[in-house]
């Protein structure tokens, strides 16, 4: 519908490599795809970056703002299943960061 009304498409995808690959496939076939939000290398991912469990990281390389069509079959992402199993058996005790203003009130990110 966005394309029918000449509206740009900008998928939001901070979720993981499979979701990113799915969004990229939508982008690859959408003439109105303007940008793809993703979280590769973002500061809050330290120790758990989006591509940590991906074998074919190079396929997601961004060159001058572009990611080329993924060459593998299906969604084009190869998951490091052994690393994923290890992480599942040893989950981190992760919590959302809590930021506060100078007056002590809660600030959202």
Biopython code that builds the backbone (N, CA, C, O; Angstrom):
import numpy as np
from Bio.PDB.StructureBuilder import StructureBuilder

atoms = [
    (1, "UNK", "N", (0.822, -1.195, 0.000)),
    (1, "UNK", "CA", (0.000, 0.000, 0.000)),
    (1, "UNK", "C", (0.865, 1.258, 0.000)),
    (1, "UNK", "O", (0.509, 2.266, -0.610)),
    (2, "UNK", "N", (1.995, 1.191, 0.684)),
    (2, "UNK", "CA", (2.865, 2.370, 0.723)),
    (2, "UNK", "C", (3.303, 2.751, -0.689)),
    (2, "UNK", "O", (3.284, 3.927, -1.052)),
    (3, "UNK", "N", (3.696, 1.756, -1.483)),
    (3, "UNK", "CA", (4.139, 2.060, -2.847)),
    (3, "UNK", "C", (3.002, 2.637, -3.688)),
    (3, "UNK", "O", (3.223, 3.539, -4.496)),
    (4, "UNK", "N", (1.786, 2.120, -3.500)),
    (4, "UNK", "CA", (0.638, 2.605, -4.266)),
    (4, "UNK", "C", (0.376, 4.085, -4.017)),
    (4, "UNK", "O", (-0.144, 4.781, -4.890)),
    (5, "UNK", "N", (0.733, 4.566, -2.836)),
    (5, "UNK", "CA", (0.520, 5.968, -2.482)),
    (5, "UNK", "C", (1.817, 6.776, -2.496)),
    (5, "UNK", "O", (1.872, 7.883, -1.961)),
    (6, "UNK", "N", (2.861, 6.214, -3.114)),
    (6, "UNK", "CA", (4.152, 6.883, -3.251)),
    (6, "UNK", "C", (4.751, 7.281, -1.900)),
    (6, "UNK", "O", (5.292, 8.374, -1.733)),
    (7, "UNK", "N", (4.635, 6.360, -0.947)),
    (7, "UNK", "CA", (5.178, 6.567, 0.397)),
    (7, "UNK", "C", (6.412, 5.683, 0.552)),
    (7, "UNK", "O", (6.387, 4.512, 0.171)),
    (8, "UNK", "N", (7.475, 6.226, 1.099)),
    (8, "UNK", "CA", (8.723, 5.486, 1.286)),
    (8, "UNK", "C", (8.562, 4.424, 2.369)),
    (8, "UNK", "O", (7.780, 4.577, 3.307)),
    (9, "UNK", "N", (9.319, 3.354, 2.214)),
    (9, "UNK", "CA", (9.304, 2.234, 3.151)),
    (9, "UNK", "C", (10.602, 2.245, 3.956)),
    (9, "UNK", "O", (11.687, 2.349, 3.384)),
    (10, "UNK", "N", (10.494, 2.140, 5.277)),
    (10, "UNK", "CA", (11.668, 2.115, 6.146)),
    (10, "UNK", "C", (11.419, 1.122, 7.276)),
    (10, "UNK", "O", (11.040, 1.525, 8.376)),
    (11, "UNK", "N", (11.629, -0.188, 7.018)),
    (11, "UNK", "CA", (11.362, -1.195, 8.048)),
    (11, "UNK", "C", (12.207, -1.008, 9.309)),
    (11, "UNK", "O", (13.382, -0.646, 9.236)),
    (12, "UNK", "N", (11.603, -1.254, 10.437)),
    (12, "UNK", "CA", (12.252, -1.185, 11.749)),
    (12, "UNK", "C", (12.629, -2.611, 12.130)),
    (12, "UNK", "O", (11.752, -3.471, 12.214)),
    (13, "UNK", "N", (13.912, -2.884, 12.364)),
    (13, "UNK", "CA", (14.315, -4.256, 12.661)),
    (13, "UNK", "C", (15.512, -4.314, 13.594)),
    (13, "UNK", "O", (16.639, -4.457, 13.118)),
    (14, "UNK", "N", (15.315, -4.209, 14.909)),
    (14, "UNK", "CA", (16.409, -4.366, 15.849)),
    (14, "UNK", "C", (16.452, -5.770, 16.459)),
    (14, "UNK", "O", (17.145, -5.980, 17.455)),
    (15, "UNK", "N", (15.728, -6.732, 15.884)),
    (15, "UNK", "CA", (15.428, -7.979, 16.565)),
    (15, "UNK", "C", (16.481, -9.066, 16.473)),
    (15, "UNK", "O", (16.750, -9.729, 17.475)),
    (16, "UNK", "N", (17.071, -9.271, 15.349)),
    (16, "UNK", "CA", (18.050, -10.330, 15.179)),
    (16, "UNK", "C", (18.340, -10.570, 13.718)),
    (16, "UNK", "O", (17.722, -9.945, 12.856)),
    (17, "UNK", "N", (19.278, -11.473, 13.415)),
    (17, "UNK", "CA", (19.709, -11.658, 12.041)),
    (17, "UNK", "C", (18.647, -12.256, 11.115)),
    (17, "UNK", "O", (18.602, -11.909, 9.935)),
    (18, "UNK", "N", (17.810, -13.129, 11.615)),
    (18, "UNK", "CA", (16.771, -13.728, 10.771)),
    (18, "UNK", "C", (15.725, -12.675, 10.419)),
    (18, "UNK", "O", (15.298, -12.579, 9.268)),
    (19, "UNK", "N", (15.314, -11.888, 11.409)),
    (19, "UNK", "CA", (14.354, -10.812, 11.152)),
    (19, "UNK", "C", (14.959, -9.770, 10.215)),
    (19, "UNK", "O", (14.267, -9.261, 9.333)),
    (20, "UNK", "N", (16.234, -9.447, 10.393)),
    (20, "UNK", "CA", (16.884, -8.490, 9.503)),
    (20, "UNK", "C", (16.918, -9.030, 8.077)),
    (20, "UNK", "O", (16.623, -8.301, 7.131)),
    (21, "UNK", "N", (17.276, -10.304, 7.917)),
    (21, "UNK", "CA", (17.308, -10.899, 6.580)),
    (21, "UNK", "C", (15.926, -10.837, 5.934)),
    (21, "UNK", "O", (15.816, -10.542, 4.744)),
    (22, "UNK", "N", (14.872, -11.111, 6.699)),
    (22, "UNK", "CA", (13.509, -11.043, 6.160)),
    (22, "UNK", "C", (13.177, -9.613, 5.724)),
    (22, "UNK", "O", (12.605, -9.404, 4.654)),
    (23, "UNK", "N", (13.536, -8.634, 6.552)),
    (23, "UNK", "CA", (13.292, -7.227, 6.185)),
    (23, "UNK", "C", (14.095, -6.837, 4.953)),
    (23, "UNK", "O", (13.593, -6.118, 4.088)),
    (24, "UNK", "N", (15.327, -7.299, 4.866)),
    (24, "UNK", "CA", (16.147, -6.980, 3.693)),
    (24, "UNK", "C", (15.506, -7.530, 2.420)),
    (24, "UNK", "O", (15.542, -6.876, 1.377)),
    (25, "UNK", "N", (14.923, -8.718, 2.497)),
    (25, "UNK", "CA", (14.269, -9.284, 1.325)),
    (25, "UNK", "C", (13.083, -8.427, 0.889)),
    (25, "UNK", "O", (12.838, -8.265, -0.306)),
    (26, "UNK", "N", (12.357, -7.887, 1.845)),
    (26, "UNK", "CA", (11.273, -6.958, 1.506)),
    (26, "UNK", "C", (11.872, -5.723, 0.837)),
    (26, "UNK", "O", (11.352, -5.246, -0.172)),
    (27, "UNK", "N", (12.959, -5.209, 1.397)),
    (27, "UNK", "CA", (13.633, -4.042, 0.812)),
    (27, "UNK", "C", (14.101, -4.311, -0.613)),
    (27, "UNK", "O", (13.943, -3.469, -1.497)),
    (28, "UNK", "N", (14.683, -5.501, -0.831)),
    (28, "UNK", "CA", (15.250, -5.831, -2.140)),
    (28, "UNK", "C", (14.203, -5.807, -3.249)),
    (28, "UNK", "O", (14.540, -5.553, -4.405)),
    (29, "UNK", "N", (12.946, -6.065, -2.920)),
    (29, "UNK", "CA", (11.899, -6.122, -3.952)),
    (29, "UNK", "C", (10.950, -4.928, -3.910)),
    (29, "UNK", "O", (9.988, -4.874, -4.677)),
    (30, "UNK", "N", (11.209, -3.984, -3.034)),
    (30, "UNK", "CA", (10.326, -2.822, -2.903)),
    (30, "UNK", "C", (10.996, -1.591, -3.508)),
    (30, "UNK", "O", (12.031, -1.130, -3.028)),
    (31, "UNK", "N", (10.392, -1.077, -4.559)),
    (31, "UNK", "CA", (10.959, 0.098, -5.226)),
    (31, "UNK", "C", (10.971, 1.323, -4.310)),
    (31, "UNK", "O", (11.767, 2.243, -4.503)),
    (32, "UNK", "N", (10.107, 1.328, -3.339)),
    (32, "UNK", "CA", (9.998, 2.484, -2.452)),
    (32, "UNK", "C", (10.773, 2.303, -1.148)),
    (32, "UNK", "O", (10.612, 3.104, -0.227)),
    (33, "UNK", "N", (11.613, 1.266, -1.048)),
    (33, "UNK", "CA", (12.430, 1.070, 0.155)),
    (33, "UNK", "C", (13.467, 2.191, 0.219)),
    (33, "UNK", "O", (14.298, 2.341, -0.677)),
    (34, "UNK", "N", (13.399, 2.967, 1.287)),
    (34, "UNK", "CA", (14.283, 4.117, 1.431)),
    (34, "UNK", "C", (15.484, 3.796, 2.315)),
    (34, "UNK", "O", (16.618, 4.148, 1.991)),
    (35, "UNK", "N", (15.221, 3.127, 3.428)),
    (35, "UNK", "CA", (16.299, 2.741, 4.332)),
    (35, "UNK", "C", (15.854, 1.553, 5.160)),
    (35, "UNK", "O", (14.666, 1.246, 5.268)),
    (36, "UNK", "N", (16.854, 0.888, 5.746)),
    (36, "UNK", "CA", (16.593, -0.269, 6.595)),
    (36, "UNK", "C", (17.218, -0.015, 7.960)),
    (36, "UNK", "O", (18.440, 0.051, 8.089)),
    (37, "UNK", "N", (16.382, 0.126, 8.964)),
    (37, "UNK", "CA", (16.915, 0.273, 10.317)),
    (37, "UNK", "C", (17.424, -1.088, 10.773)),
    (37, "UNK", "O", (16.771, -2.110, 10.557)),
    (38, "UNK", "N", (18.582, -1.093, 11.398)),
    (38, "UNK", "CA", (19.156, -2.324, 11.948)),
    (38, "UNK", "C", (20.094, -1.927, 13.083)),
    (38, "UNK", "O", (20.399, -0.748, 13.263)),
    (39, "UNK", "N", (20.546, -2.912, 13.841)),
    (39, "UNK", "CA", (21.345, -2.564, 15.022)),
    (39, "UNK", "C", (22.727, -3.206, 15.028)),
    (39, "UNK", "O", (23.252, -3.511, 16.099)),
    (40, "UNK", "N", (23.325, -3.418, 13.868)),
    (40, "UNK", "CA", (24.679, -3.983, 13.810)),
    (40, "UNK", "C", (25.671, -2.950, 14.363)),
    (40, "UNK", "O", (25.744, -1.823, 13.875)),
    (41, "UNK", "N", (26.425, -3.352, 15.382)),
    (41, "UNK", "CA", (27.472, -2.496, 15.927)),
    (41, "UNK", "C", (27.009, -1.328, 16.780)),
    (41, "UNK", "O", (27.787, -0.409, 17.036)),
    (42, "UNK", "N", (25.773, -1.343, 17.221)),
    (42, "UNK", "CA", (25.261, -0.239, 18.044)),
    (42, "UNK", "C", (25.768, -0.400, 19.485)),
    (42, "UNK", "O", (25.929, -1.519, 19.972)),
    (43, "UNK", "N", (26.010, 0.702, 20.141)),
    (43, "UNK", "CA", (26.645, 0.726, 21.459)),
    (43, "UNK", "C", (25.999, -0.191, 22.494)),
    (43, "UNK", "O", (26.718, -0.775, 23.305)),
    (44, "UNK", "N", (24.698, -0.341, 22.503)),
    (44, "UNK", "CA", (24.077, -1.147, 23.560)),
    (44, "UNK", "C", (24.138, -2.646, 23.267)),
    (44, "UNK", "O", (23.649, -3.446, 24.064)),
    (45, "UNK", "N", (24.727, -3.035, 22.145)),
    (45, "UNK", "CA", (24.850, -4.452, 21.809)),
    (45, "UNK", "C", (26.172, -5.060, 22.269)),
    (45, "UNK", "O", (26.467, -6.201, 21.913)),
    (46, "UNK", "N", (26.962, -4.354, 23.031)),
    (46, "UNK", "CA", (28.264, -4.872, 23.436)),
    (46, "UNK", "C", (28.119, -6.247, 24.059)),
    (46, "UNK", "O", (27.375, -6.433, 25.022)),
    (47, "UNK", "N", (28.852, -7.224, 23.489)),
    (47, "UNK", "CA", (28.785, -8.587, 23.982)),
    (47, "UNK", "C", (27.616, -9.373, 23.421)),
    (47, "UNK", "O", (27.474, -10.556, 23.732)),
    (48, "UNK", "N", (26.791, -8.765, 22.617)),
    (48, "UNK", "CA", (25.649, -9.459, 22.014)),
    (48, "UNK", "C", (25.228, -8.727, 20.741)),
    (48, "UNK", "O", (24.093, -8.263, 20.631)),
    (49, "UNK", "N", (26.141, -8.626, 19.790)),
    (49, "UNK", "CA", (25.826, -7.896, 18.569)),
    (49, "UNK", "C", (24.907, -8.708, 17.665)),
    (49, "UNK", "O", (24.831, -9.931, 17.792)),
    (50, "UNK", "N", (24.227, -8.052, 16.775)),
    (50, "UNK", "CA", (23.236, -8.667, 15.896)),
    (50, "UNK", "C", (23.795, -9.845, 15.120)),
    (50, "UNK", "O", (23.081, -10.825, 14.902)),
    (51, "UNK", "N", (25.043, -9.780, 14.698)),
    (51, "UNK", "CA", (25.618, -10.839, 13.865)),
    (51, "UNK", "C", (26.476, -11.835, 14.639)),
    (51, "UNK", "O", (27.177, -12.638, 14.022)),
    (52, "UNK", "N", (26.444, -11.809, 15.952)),
    (52, "UNK", "CA", (27.262, -12.727, 16.750)),
    (52, "UNK", "C", (26.990, -14.197, 16.444)),
    (52, "UNK", "O", (27.903, -15.017, 16.538)),
    (53, "UNK", "N", (25.775, -14.546, 16.086)),
    (53, "UNK", "CA", (25.405, -15.942, 15.857)),
    (53, "UNK", "C", (25.279, -16.269, 14.368)),
    (53, "UNK", "O", (24.660, -17.268, 14.000)),
    (54, "UNK", "N", (25.860, -15.436, 13.525)),
    (54, "UNK", "CA", (25.780, -15.616, 12.078)),
    (54, "UNK", "C", (27.133, -16.097, 11.552)),
    (54, "UNK", "O", (28.174, -15.539, 11.900)),
    (55, "UNK", "N", (27.110, -17.127, 10.718)),
    (55, "UNK", "CA", (28.337, -17.646, 10.113)),
    (55, "UNK", "C", (28.763, -16.757, 8.949)),
    (55, "UNK", "O", (29.947, -16.449, 8.811)),
    (56, "UNK", "N", (27.823, -16.342, 8.115)),
    (56, "UNK", "CA", (28.122, -15.568, 6.913)),
    (56, "UNK", "C", (27.994, -14.058, 7.147)),
    (56, "UNK", "O", (27.236, -13.375, 6.457)),
    (57, "UNK", "N", (28.740, -13.554, 8.122)),
    (57, "UNK", "CA", (28.703, -12.129, 8.478)),
    (57, "UNK", "C", (29.028, -11.219, 7.294)),
    (57, "UNK", "O", (28.428, -10.154, 7.147)),
    (58, "UNK", "N", (29.967, -11.632, 6.457)),
    (58, "UNK", "CA", (30.401, -10.797, 5.332)),
    (58, "UNK", "C", (29.254, -10.498, 4.375)),
    (58, "UNK", "O", (29.265, -9.457, 3.718)),
    (59, "UNK", "N", (28.270, -11.378, 4.281)),
    (59, "UNK", "CA", (27.130, -11.143, 3.385)),
    (59, "UNK", "C", (26.287, -9.954, 3.845)),
    (59, "UNK", "O", (25.525, -9.397, 3.055)),
    (60, "UNK", "N", (26.415, -9.561, 5.108)),
    (60, "UNK", "CA", (25.650, -8.438, 5.662)),
    (60, "UNK", "C", (26.472, -7.139, 5.675)),
    (60, "UNK", "O", (26.052, -6.140, 6.259)),
    (61, "UNK", "N", (27.628, -7.162, 5.036)),
    (61, "UNK", "CA", (28.502, -5.978, 5.035)),
    (61, "UNK", "C", (27.812, -4.802, 4.348)),
    (61, "UNK", "O", (27.170, -4.950, 3.308)),
    (62, "UNK", "N", (27.962, -3.649, 4.956)),
    (62, "UNK", "CA", (27.388, -2.424, 4.419)),
    (62, "UNK", "C", (28.478, -1.675, 3.651)),
    (62, "UNK", "O", (29.512, -1.322, 4.218)),
    (63, "UNK", "N", (28.244, -1.439, 2.375)),
    (63, "UNK", "CA", (29.206, -0.747, 1.523)),
    (63, "UNK", "C", (28.579, 0.543, 1.017)),
    (63, "UNK", "O", (27.672, 0.516, 0.184)),
    (64, "UNK", "N", (29.063, 1.674, 1.523)),
    (64, "UNK", "CA", (28.541, 2.994, 1.151)),
    (64, "UNK", "C", (27.027, 3.088, 1.390)),
    (64, "UNK", "O", (26.297, 3.706, 0.615)),
    (65, "UNK", "N", (26.581, 2.462, 2.475)),
    (65, "UNK", "CA", (25.173, 2.542, 2.841)),
    (65, "UNK", "C", (24.300, 1.461, 2.244)),
    (65, "UNK", "O", (23.093, 1.443, 2.483)),
    (66, "UNK", "N", (24.882, 0.558, 1.474)),
    (66, "UNK", "CA", (24.100, -0.493, 0.835)),
    (66, "UNK", "C", (24.499, -1.870, 1.338)),
    (66, "UNK", "O", (25.668, -2.120, 1.633)),
    (67, "UNK", "N", (23.521, -2.759, 1.434)),
    (67, "UNK", "CA", (23.765, -4.179, 1.676)),
    (67, "UNK", "C", (23.273, -4.892, 0.432)),
    (67, "UNK", "O", (22.127, -4.720, 0.016)),
    (68, "UNK", "N", (24.143, -5.689, -0.155)),
    (68, "UNK", "CA", (23.782, -6.405, -1.382)),
    (68, "UNK", "C", (22.804, -7.549, -1.066)),
    (68, "UNK", "O", (22.695, -7.989, 0.079)),
    (69, "UNK", "N", (22.103, -8.013, -2.093)),
    (69, "UNK", "CA", (21.195, -9.150, -1.929)),
    (69, "UNK", "C", (21.975, -10.322, -1.341)),
    (69, "UNK", "O", (23.098, -10.600, -1.760)),
    (70, "UNK", "N", (21.386, -10.994, -0.387)),
    (70, "UNK", "CA", (22.059, -12.091, 0.296)),
    (70, "UNK", "C", (22.146, -13.295, -0.642)),
    (70, "UNK", "O", (21.126, -13.713, -1.191)),
    (71, "UNK", "N", (23.353, -13.870, -0.840)),
    (71, "UNK", "CA", (23.557, -14.900, -1.862)),
    (71, "UNK", "C", (23.106, -16.319, -1.479)),
    (71, "UNK", "O", (22.912, -17.155, -2.362)),
    (72, "UNK", "N", (22.940, -16.599, -0.202)),
    (72, "UNK", "CA", (22.551, -17.958, 0.194)),
    (72, "UNK", "C", (21.065, -18.198, -0.057)),
    (72, "UNK", "O", (20.297, -17.241, -0.158)),
    (73, "UNK", "N", (20.649, -19.457, -0.159)),
    (73, "UNK", "CA", (19.226, -19.751, -0.386)),
    (73, "UNK", "C", (18.361, -19.363, 0.817)),
    (73, "UNK", "O", (18.868, -19.102, 1.907)),
    (74, "UNK", "N", (17.067, -19.332, 0.595)),
    (74, "UNK", "CA", (16.135, -18.968, 1.657)),
    (74, "UNK", "C", (16.310, -17.511, 2.026)),
    (74, "UNK", "O", (16.445, -16.654, 1.152)),
    (75, "UNK", "N", (16.309, -17.226, 3.319)),
    (75, "UNK", "CA", (16.510, -15.844, 3.759)),
    (75, "UNK", "C", (17.956, -15.398, 3.615)),
    (75, "UNK", "O", (18.242, -14.202, 3.665)),
    (76, "UNK", "N", (18.876, -16.348, 3.436)),
    (76, "UNK", "CA", (20.265, -15.981, 3.182)),
    (76, "UNK", "C", (21.113, -15.799, 4.420)),
    (76, "UNK", "O", (22.183, -15.195, 4.358)),
    (77, "UNK", "N", (20.647, -16.316, 5.548)),
    (77, "UNK", "CA", (21.424, -16.194, 6.784)),
    (77, "UNK", "C", (21.743, -17.597, 7.299)),
    (77, "UNK", "O", (20.857, -18.441, 7.433)),
    (78, "UNK", "N", (23.032, -17.826, 7.587)),
    (78, "UNK", "CA", (23.464, -19.108, 8.129)),
    (78, "UNK", "C", (23.786, -18.917, 9.612)),
    (78, "UNK", "O", (24.720, -18.199, 9.967)),
    (79, "UNK", "N", (23.009, -19.561, 10.462)),
    (79, "UNK", "CA", (23.139, -19.418, 11.912)),
    (79, "UNK", "C", (24.194, -20.381, 12.448)),
    (79, "UNK", "O", (24.237, -21.543, 12.044)),
    (80, "UNK", "N", (25.035, -19.905, 13.347)),
    (80, "UNK", "CA", (26.009, -20.736, 14.058)),
    (80, "UNK", "C", (25.243, -21.459, 15.160)),
    (80, "UNK", "O", (25.123, -20.964, 16.280)),
    (81, "UNK", "N", (24.729, -22.635, 14.824)),
    (81, "UNK", "CA", (23.835, -23.351, 15.736)),
    (81, "UNK", "C", (24.522, -23.778, 17.032)),
    (81, "UNK", "O", (23.896, -23.774, 18.092)),
    (82, "UNK", "N", (25.793, -24.145, 16.958)),
    (82, "UNK", "CA", (26.497, -24.550, 18.177)),
    (82, "UNK", "C", (26.620, -23.377, 19.148)),
    (82, "UNK", "O", (26.412, -23.534, 20.351)),
    (83, "UNK", "N", (26.953, -22.216, 18.625)),
    (83, "UNK", "CA", (27.053, -21.026, 19.482)),
    (83, "UNK", "C", (25.688, -20.657, 20.054)),
    (83, "UNK", "O", (25.584, -20.241, 21.208)),
    (84, "UNK", "N", (24.661, -20.808, 19.258)),
    (84, "UNK", "CA", (23.303, -20.521, 19.713)),
    (84, "UNK", "C", (22.889, -21.477, 20.834)),
    (84, "UNK", "O", (22.290, -21.055, 21.823)),
    (85, "UNK", "N", (23.207, -22.755, 20.679)),
    (85, "UNK", "CA", (22.896, -23.730, 21.747)),
    (85, "UNK", "C", (23.629, -23.372, 23.043)),
    (85, "UNK", "O", (23.055, -23.450, 24.129)),
    (86, "UNK", "N", (24.894, -22.982, 22.920)),
    (86, "UNK", "CA", (25.679, -22.606, 24.094)),
    (86, "UNK", "C", (25.051, -21.390, 24.782)),
    (86, "UNK", "O", (24.932, -21.362, 26.007)),
    (87, "UNK", "N", (24.656, -20.404, 24.008)),
    (87, "UNK", "CA", (24.035, -19.200, 24.575)),
    (87, "UNK", "C", (22.702, -19.535, 25.238)),
    (87, "UNK", "O", (22.366, -18.981, 26.285)),
    (88, "UNK", "N", (21.951, -20.439, 24.630)),
    (88, "UNK", "CA", (20.658, -20.839, 25.200)),
    (88, "UNK", "C", (20.853, -21.529, 26.554)),
    (88, "UNK", "O", (20.054, -21.345, 27.472)),
    (89, "UNK", "N", (21.916, -22.318, 26.667)),
    (89, "UNK", "CA", (22.195, -23.024, 27.923)),
    (89, "UNK", "C", (22.759, -22.095, 28.995)),
    (89, "UNK", "O", (22.704, -22.416, 30.182)),
    (90, "UNK", "N", (23.303, -20.948, 28.587)),
    (90, "UNK", "CA", (23.934, -19.998, 29.508)),
    (90, "UNK", "C", (23.416, -18.580, 29.253)),
    (90, "UNK", "O", (24.184, -17.710, 28.843)),
    (91, "UNK", "N", (22.131, -18.340, 29.488)),
    (91, "UNK", "CA", (21.578, -17.017, 29.156)),
    (91, "UNK", "C", (22.138, -15.918, 30.052)),
    (91, "UNK", "O", (22.376, -16.139, 31.240)),
    (92, "UNK", "N", (22.346, -14.734, 29.480)),
    (92, "UNK", "CA", (22.816, -13.615, 30.301)),
    (92, "UNK", "C", (21.677, -13.082, 31.170)),
    (92, "UNK", "O", (20.503, -13.255, 30.845)),
    (93, "UNK", "N", (22.029, -12.449, 32.247)),
    (93, "UNK", "CA", (21.028, -11.813, 33.113)),
    (93, "UNK", "C", (20.890, -10.372, 32.649)),
    (93, "UNK", "O", (21.319, -9.442, 33.331)),
    (94, "UNK", "N", (20.277, -10.198, 31.464)),
    (94, "UNK", "CA", (20.200, -8.887, 30.838)),
    (94, "UNK", "C", (18.971, -8.142, 31.300)),
    (94, "UNK", "O", (17.894, -8.723, 31.432)),
    (95, "UNK", "N", (19.130, -6.867, 31.544)),
    (95, "UNK", "CA", (18.013, -5.980, 31.907)),
    (95, "UNK", "C", (18.094, -4.733, 31.040)),
    (95, "UNK", "O", (19.181, -4.311, 30.646)),
    (96, "UNK", "N", (16.951, -4.152, 30.749)),
    (96, "UNK", "CA", (16.949, -2.873, 30.051)),
    (96, "UNK", "C", (17.720, -1.850, 30.870)),
    (96, "UNK", "O", (17.595, -1.811, 32.094)),
    (97, "UNK", "N", (18.514, -1.024, 30.206)),
    (97, "UNK", "CA", (19.197, 0.035, 30.952)),
    (97, "UNK", "C", (18.170, 0.988, 31.568)),
    (97, "UNK", "O", (17.116, 1.241, 30.984)),
    (98, "UNK", "N", (18.483, 1.500, 32.726)),
    (98, "UNK", "CA", (17.622, 2.494, 33.365)),
    (98, "UNK", "C", (18.410, 3.798, 33.416)),
    (98, "UNK", "O", (19.459, 3.892, 34.053)),
    (99, "UNK", "N", (17.885, 4.773, 32.740)),
    (99, "UNK", "CA", (18.528, 6.077, 32.734)),
    (99, "UNK", "C", (17.674, 7.050, 33.531)),
    (99, "UNK", "O", (16.445, 6.986, 33.508)),
    (100, "UNK", "N", (18.339, 7.938, 34.227)),
    (100, "UNK", "CA", (17.621, 8.916, 35.039)),
    (100, "UNK", "C", (18.091, 10.324, 34.686)),
    (100, "UNK", "O", (19.248, 10.553, 34.333)),
    (101, "UNK", "N", (17.162, 11.243, 34.793)),
    (101, "UNK", "CA", (17.505, 12.656, 34.627)),
    (101, "UNK", "C", (18.195, 13.142, 35.888)),
    (101, "UNK", "O", (18.212, 12.440, 36.899)),
    (102, "UNK", "N", (18.760, 14.333, 35.836)),
    (102, "UNK", "CA", (19.471, 14.904, 36.975)),
    (102, "UNK", "C", (18.591, 14.969, 38.222)),
    (102, "UNK", "O", (19.099, 14.881, 39.340)),
    (103, "UNK", "N", (17.266, 15.122, 38.040)),
    (103, "UNK", "CA", (16.356, 15.202, 39.187)),
    (103, "UNK", "C", (15.940, 13.833, 39.725)),
    (103, "UNK", "O", (15.169, 13.745, 40.680)),
    (104, "UNK", "N", (16.470, 12.734, 39.089)),
    (104, "UNK", "CA", (16.145, 11.374, 39.552)),
    (104, "UNK", "C", (14.975, 10.738, 38.824)),
    (104, "UNK", "O", (14.724, 9.546, 39.001)),
    (105, "UNK", "N", (14.251, 11.497, 38.010)),
    (105, "UNK", "CA", (13.128, 10.925, 37.282)),
    (105, "UNK", "C", (13.642, 9.994, 36.173)),
    (105, "UNK", "O", (14.745, 10.174, 35.657)),
    (106, "UNK", "N", (12.824, 9.000, 35.819)),
    (106, "UNK", "CA", (13.225, 8.009, 34.838)),
    (106, "UNK", "C", (13.215, 8.612, 33.429)),
    (106, "UNK", "O", (12.276, 9.305, 33.038)),
    (107, "UNK", "N", (14.272, 8.331, 32.688)),
    (107, "UNK", "CA", (14.367, 8.752, 31.289)),
    (107, "UNK", "C", (14.298, 7.500, 30.424)),
    (107, "UNK", "O", (14.955, 6.508, 30.738)),
    (108, "UNK", "N", (13.549, 7.516, 29.383)),
    (108, "UNK", "CA", (13.442, 6.380, 28.469)),
    (108, "UNK", "C", (14.444, 6.517, 27.346)),
    (108, "UNK", "O", (14.829, 7.629, 26.987)),
    (109, "UNK", "N", (14.862, 5.419, 26.799)),
    (109, "UNK", "CA", (15.741, 5.450, 25.648)),
    (109, "UNK", "C", (14.924, 5.256, 24.437)),
    (109, "UNK", "O", (15.458, 5.245, 23.327)),
]
sb = StructureBuilder()
sb.init_structure("model")
sb.init_model(0)
sb.init_chain("A")
sb.init_seg("    ")
for serial, (resi, resn, name, xyz) in enumerate(atoms, 1):
    if name == "N":
        sb.init_residue(resn, " ", resi, " ")
    sb.init_atom(name, np.array(xyz, "f"), 0.0, 1.0, " ", f" {name:<3s}", serial, name[0])
structure = sb.get_structure()
